[in-house]
Amino acid sequence: MREASDSVTILDNDWPGRELRVMPGDLSKWLPQGLALGAPMIVTPYSDGPEPGYYGWDAPGPDPILNAPTQHPAGGLLYFDDGADLPKLRAALDIIGVHKNAKTYAVFWDATIDTVKDRYLHQVRIVSTGALGYLFRAKPEAEALPEQPIPIGDYIETFITEQKGKWNDEHAFSRHLSGTLGGDGDWAKESLGFGFAVENTYWGVYRLWSRPWLCTK
């Protein structure tokens, strides 16, 4: 089911309504870093793919040093809590190379029912229309998408605000989050946090999610 938003258009996960090798709304797959100018099609990480090259893909891996993009100076992953200072977050997004002023992007949404296993509540993929056309091979449909009413940076803040409204209540540890990470409600209680990852710096593909974290006595 697609999540509603008052701020931007969120596409159905089966967009563009035809089968692509990798669907942009399939949030179970992560994109590798790289320019992909010499790659014939998109490659999903954690599987065998072409050797990395100057214009191809970077093979993903668990080592944070080896996992840095070879074809761009910025990228990476941020974790932060629901009290994060938004101007400081914007500065951090600048540092990791987020195209936060762009309005030509699409949003895909997902949620999980197994928060203990999956470690998130809700998530979105923010993907530039250029990436939809080139990486996902959906250029005609991507070109037909309207410009979003707010830029990416504003949408990131809007998502955070919407998630805080959904999961938090008047208590320090929201009852809506109780048990979402296996807490017992006494020694360990859940609080709201977030994650943000640059899936592909050059093409402007990002992942943003809300997540529970455990605060223990």
C-alpha positions in Angstrom: 0.0 0.0 0.0 1.3 3.4 -0.9 1.8 6.0 1.9 0.1 9.3 1.4 2.0 12.6 1.7 0.7 16.2 1.5 4.1 17.5 0.4 5.2 15.4 -2.7 3.9 12.9 -5.1 4.7 9.3 -4.1 4.7 6.8 -6.9 3.3 3.3 -6.7 5.9 0.6 -6.2 5.0 -1.0 -9.6 5.7 2.3 -11.5 6.1 2.7 -14.5 3.5 -0.1 -14.9 5.8 -2.3 -17.0 8.5 -4.8 -16.1 12.0 -3.4 -15.7 15.1 -5.4 -14.9 15.2 -3.7 -11.6 12.1 -1.8 -10.4 12.8 1.6 -8.8 10.1 0.9 -6.3 11.7 -2.4 -5.1 13.3 -1.2 -1.9 14.6 -4.6 -1.1 17.5 -3.9 -3.5 20.2 -1.3 -3.1 22.0 0.5 -5.9 25.8 0.4 -6.1 27.9 3.6 -6.4 29.4 4.6 -9.7 28.9 6.7 -12.8 27.6 3.7 -14.8 28.5 5.4 -18.0 30.0 2.3 -19.4 27.5 -0.1 -17.9 24.7 -1.5 -20.1 22.2 -2.0 -17.3 21.8 -1.5 -13.6 23.5 -4.0 -11.2 22.2 -4.8 -7.8 24.7 -5.1 -5.0 25.4 -8.2 -3.0 25.5 -10.3 -6.1 28.0 -11.0 -8.9 28.4 -8.2 -11.4 30.9 -6.6 -13.7 34.3 -5.6 -12.5 34.5 -2.0 -11.3 35.9 0.5 -13.8 36.4 4.2 -14.2 32.9 4.6 -15.6 31.2 1.5 -14.2 30.0 0.4 -10.8 31.7 0.0 -7.5 31.3 -3.5 -6.0 29.7 -3.1 -2.6 31.1 -4.6 0.6 31.1 -4.4 4.4 34.4 -2.6 4.8 33.7 1.2 5.2 37.0 2.1 3.6 36.6 -0.1 0.6 33.0 0.8 0.3 33.7 4.5 -0.3 32.8 5.6 -3.9 35.8 5.5 -6.2 34.3 8.0 -8.7 33.1 10.7 -6.4 34.5 12.4 -3.3 31.3 12.1 -1.2 28.6 9.7 -0.2 27.9 7.6 2.9 25.5 6.9 5.7 24.1 8.9 8.6 22.2 7.8 11.7 20.5 10.3 13.9 17.7 10.7 16.5 14.4 12.5 16.3 15.9 15.5 18.1 18.5 16.2 15.5 19.0 19.8 14.7 17.7 20.2 11.1 20.1 23.0 10.0 23.0 20.8 11.1 21.5 17.9 9.3 21.3 20.0 6.1 25.0 20.8 6.5 25.8 17.1 6.9 23.8 16.4 3.7 25.8 19.0 1.9 29.0 17.3 3.0 28.0 13.9 1.8 27.0 15.3 -1.6 23.2 15.3 -1.5 21.5 17.3 -4.4 19.1 18.8 -1.9 18.0 21.7 -4.1 16.7 19.4 -6.9 13.0 19.2 -7.6 13.2 16.7 -10.4 12.9 13.5 -8.4 10.5 10.7 -7.5 9.7 9.1 -4.2 8.9 5.4 -3.5 7.6 4.3 -0.1 7.7 1.1 1.9 7.0 -0.2 5.4 7.6 -3.4 7.3 5.6 -5.5 9.7 8.7 -7.1 11.2 10.5 -4.2 12.7 12.7 -6.4 14.9 14.1 -8.2 11.9 14.2 -5.4 9.4 15.3 -2.6 11.8 13.1 0.1 10.2 9.6 1.4 10.4 9.0 3.3 7.2 11.4 4.1 4.4 11.5 6.0 1.1 13.8 5.9 -1.9 14.4 9.4 -3.4 15.5 9.0 -7.0 16.3 11.6 -9.6 14.4 11.5 -12.8 17.7 11.3 -14.6 18.4 8.0 -12.7 15.0 6.7 -13.5 15.6 7.3 -17.2 19.2 6.1 -17.5 19.8 3.6 -14.7 16.3 2.0 -14.7 15.7 2.4 -18.4 12.4 4.2 -17.9 13.2 7.4 -19.8 9.8 8.1 -21.4 7.9 7.7 -18.2 10.5 9.7 -16.2 10.3 12.6 -18.6 6.6 12.7 -18.1 6.8 13.2 -14.4 6.0 16.7 -13.1 8.5 18.6 -11.0 8.0 18.2 -7.3 6.6 21.2 -5.4 9.5 21.2 -2.9 13.2 20.3 -3.2 14.8 17.2 -1.9 16.2 18.9 1.2 12.7 20.1 2.2 11.2 16.7 1.6 13.8 15.0 3.9 12.8 17.4 6.7 9.1 16.8 5.9 9.5 13.0 6.1 11.2 13.4 9.5 8.4 15.6 10.7 5.7 13.3 9.4 7.3 10.3 11.0 7.7 12.1 14.4 4.0 12.9 14.2 3.1 9.3 13.5 5.3 7.5 16.0 5.8 9.9 18.9 3.4 10.9 21.5 3.5 13.0 24.7 5.6 10.4 26.5 9.4 10.3 26.5 9.2 6.7 25.0 6.2 6.5 22.7 3.7 3.7 23.2 3.5 3.5 19.4 7.1 2.2 19.4 6.7 -0.3 22.2 8.2 -3.6 21.2 9.3 -2.5 17.8 12.9 -3.5 18.6 12.1 -6.2 21.2 12.2 -3.9 24.2 10.5 -5.0 27.4 9.0 -1.6 28.2 11.0 -1.4 31.4 14.7 -2.1 31.2 14.8 -1.3 27.5 12.4 1.1 25.7 12.3 2.1 22.1 12.8 5.7 20.9 12.6 7.1 17.4 15.6 7.5 15.2 16.4 7.8 11.5 18.8 6.7 8.8 19.9 8.3 5.6 22.1 6.7 2.9 23.4 7.8 -0.4 22.8 4.9 -2.7 24.4 6.6 -5.7 26.0 10.0 -5.5 26.4 10.8 -9.2 22.8 10.0 -10.1 21.2 11.3 -7.0 19.6 8.3 -5.4 19.0 8.3 -1.7 17.3 6.2 1.0 15.7 7.6 4.1 14.1 5.6 6.9 12.6 5.9 10.4 13.8 3.3 12.9 13.5 2.3 16.5 16.5 2.3 18.8 16.7 0.9 22.3 17.4 3.1 25.3 18.3 1.0 28.4 18.5 1.8 32.0 
